[in-house]
Amino acid sequence: MDYKKSKAPVNTETRELPELWKSTGNIYESVAIIGKRANQIGVEIKQDLNKKLQEFASYNDSLDEVFENREQIEISRYYEKLPKPTLLATQEFIEGNIYWRDPSQDNQEEEAQ
């Protein structure tokens, strides 16, 4: 996913609480869902960055051969400018782009039948 195209703000923004709990009915559940999604996004971004920087990895142990690579710097700057994973996850949650389910609710529905 291209996180740069996300509508998530780059800086922290105050949110209306009813906006967060209207889909779950519980603010704590909403925050837990956003937190888990933020962890997933953080792992994705880290893997993506590591994969791109792996191309520039030098396996020489000599410190004399260390040099700055302009492409590597540009890649690092791109990832520094991305919104934080929590902001991305919150935006996805508000837009309704996160799928979640509550296993305890699934069990209650099965018992009712």
Buried (B, 14 or more C-beta within 10 A) or exposed (E): EEBEEBEBEEEEEEEEEEEBBEBBEEEEBBBEBBBEBBEEBBEBBEEBBEEBBEEEEEEEEEEEEEEEEEEBEEBEEEBEEBBBBBBBBBBBBBEEEBEBEEEEEEEEEEEEE
